[in-house]
C-alpha cells in the first residue's frame, strides 16, 4: 500500500527562514490570479522572512521579490520544503 502522507504544506505553515518550492494552490479564487501576477508560480522558491505579531500578514521573499501576503492567501499556496 502506498504512503498517502503528503510532503507538501501550506506557505503559512512553513517555518521562518526555511526555503520552500511552490508546487501548487488549493483553490482558484480571485486571489490566485493576483498571486500569479506577483510571481508566486509553481517552481518558484519562497522563504518566509517575518510574521506580524498576530501572525498576519507574512513577509515572504519569492525569487528575490519581497511580498506581504495575507495568512488566508498563504494557506492556499502549497510548498515543498527544500
C-alpha positions in Angstrom: 0.0 0.0 0.0 1.4 3.4 -0.9 2.0 6.1 1.7 -0.7 8.7 1.5 1.0 11.3 3.6 1.6 14.5 1.7 5.1 16.0 1.7 3.5 19.4 0.9 2.5 22.1 3.4 1.0 25.5 3.1 3.2 28.5 2.9 1.6 29.7 6.2 2.9 26.5 7.9 6.5 26.9 6.6 8.9 27.8 9.3 10.8 31.2 9.3 13.9 31.1 7.1 13.0 27.7 5.7 13.1 27.6 1.9 10.2 26.0 0.1 9.4 25.4 -3.6 5.9 26.4 -4.7 4.1 23.3 -6.1 0.6 24.5 -6.5 -2.5 26.0 -5.0 -5.5 24.7 -3.1 -8.3 26.7 -4.7 -8.6 29.1 -7.6 -10.4 32.2 -6.4 -9.6 35.8 -7.4 -6.5 35.9 -5.2 -4.9 33.2 -7.3 -4.5 35.4 -10.3 -3.1 38.2 -8.1 -0.6 35.8 -6.6 0.4 34.5 -10.0 0.9 38.1 -11.3 3.3 38.7 -8.3 5.5 35.8 -9.3 4.1 33.1 -6.9 4.1 30.4 -9.5 4.9 26.7 -9.4 8.6 26.1 -9.2 9.4 29.4 -7.5 11.5 29.4 -4.4 9.8 31.0 -1.4 11.1 32.0 2.0 9.0 33.3 5.0 11.1 36.1 6.5 8.7 37.5 9.1 5.3 37.2 10.6 3.4 40.1 12.0 2.8 40.0 15.8 -0.7 38.5 15.4 0.5 36.2 12.5 -1.0 38.3 9.7 0.4 39.3 7.2 3.6 37.3 6.3 6.6 38.9 4.7 7.8 36.5 2.1 10.7 36.5 -0.5 9.7 34.8 -3.7 12.5 34.5 -6.2 14.1 37.7 -4.9 10.9 39.8 -4.7 9.6 40.8 -1.2 5.9 40.4 -0.7 3.4 40.9 2.1 0.9 38.1 1.9 -2.3 37.6 3.9 -2.3 34.5 6.0 -5.5 33.5 4.3 -3.7 33.6 0.9 -0.6 31.9 2.3 -2.8 28.9 3.3 -3.7 28.5 -0.4 -0.1 28.2 -1.5 1.3 24.7 -1.3 5.1 24.3 -0.9 7.6 21.6 -0.6 10.3 22.3 2.0 13.8 22.1 0.4 
